[in-house]
């Protein structure tokens, strides 16, 4: 009852941690970049059957675009700001990627 339709926190006084916390929680549901790996769609709600996100910034300076349909990953594009080796995990599958600075790769499963 204290969240507006745009996900801003409506609890007086204005609380910036509530506003940033809500968007961070949504981002963590779609992609997590903890433990030196990237987990795709780790907590996708059933209500978000299809959708996409573009330019989501991950830990370590990477960004990702992801799209899902019928609750299943459809596509992902990883953009690197620096040279890196990173494992990606989707469900029980794991793939290793090496990227150079400025490189982007399309990931398929």
C-alpha positions in Angstrom: 0.0 0.0 0.0 3.0 2.3 0.3 4.3 1.7 -3.3 3.0 3.9 -6.2 2.3 2.4 -9.7 5.7 3.7 -10.8 7.4 1.7 -7.9 8.3 4.9 -6.0 8.0 4.6 -2.2 5.0 6.6 -0.9 5.9 6.3 2.7 6.3 9.8 4.3 8.8 11.2 4.6 10.2 10.6 1.2 12.6 7.6 1.5 15.2 7.3 -1.3 16.3 3.9 0.0 12.8 2.5 -0.6 12.9 3.8 -4.2 16.3 2.4 -5.0 15.7 -0.7 -3.0 12.6 -1.6 -5.1 14.4 -1.2 -8.4 17.4 -3.1 -7.1 15.1 -6.0 -6.1 13.6 -6.2 -9.5 17.0 -6.2 -11.2 18.2 -9.0 -8.8 15.1 -11.1 -9.9 16.2 -10.8 -13.5 20.0 -11.2 -13.3 22.4 -11.7 -10.5 26.2 -11.0 -10.7 27.4 -12.3 -7.4 30.2 -14.8 -6.7 32.1 -13.9 -9.9 29.4 -15.3 -12.2 26.2 -14.2 -13.8 22.9 -15.9 -13.1 20.2 -15.3 -15.7 16.5 -15.1 -14.6 17.2 -16.6 -11.2 13.8 -15.5 -9.7 11.5 -14.7 -12.6 7.9 -14.3 -11.3 5.2 -16.3 -13.0 3.3 -13.0 -13.6 6.2 -11.8 -15.8 5.7 -14.5 -18.4 7.3 -12.5 -21.2 9.5 -9.4 -21.2 12.9 -7.9 -21.7 15.4 -5.6 -20.1 18.2 -3.6 -21.9 21.4 -2.1 -20.5 21.2 -3.6 -17.1 24.6 -2.9 -15.4 26.2 -5.9 -13.7 29.0 -6.0 -11.1 32.4 -5.7 -12.7 31.4 -3.2 -15.3 29.5 -5.5 -17.7 26.0 -4.7 -19.1 23.4 -7.2 -20.4 20.3 -7.2 -22.5 17.9 -10.1 -21.9 14.6 -11.2 -23.3 12.4 -14.0 -22.2 9.2 -15.6 -23.6 6.8 -18.0 -21.9 9.1 -17.9 -18.8 12.1 -19.1 -20.8 15.2 -17.2 -21.8 15.0 -16.2 -25.4 18.1 -14.1 -25.9 20.9 -12.4 -24.0 23.6 -10.0 -25.2 26.6 -9.3 -22.9 28.6 -6.1 -23.3 32.1 -5.8 -21.9 33.8 -2.6 -20.8 37.0 -4.4 -20.1 38.7 -7.8 -20.8 37.1 -10.5 -18.6 36.4 -14.2 -18.3 33.0 -14.8 -16.8 30.7 -17.8 -16.3 27.0 -17.5 -17.1 24.4 -19.7 -15.4 20.9 -20.3 -16.6 19.0 -22.9 -14.7 21.3 -25.9 -14.3 23.4 -25.0 -17.4 26.7 -23.1 -17.2 28.8 -21.6 -20.0 32.1 -19.8 -19.8 32.8 -16.7 -21.9 35.9 -14.6 -22.5 35.4 -11.1 -23.7 37.6 -8.2 -24.7 37.0 -4.6 -23.9 34.3 -3.2 -26.1 33.1 -6.6 -27.3 29.6 -7.8 -27.2 28.4 -11.4 -27.6 25.0 -12.9 -28.2 24.4 -15.8 -25.9 22.2 -18.7 -26.9 21.1 -21.8 -24.9 
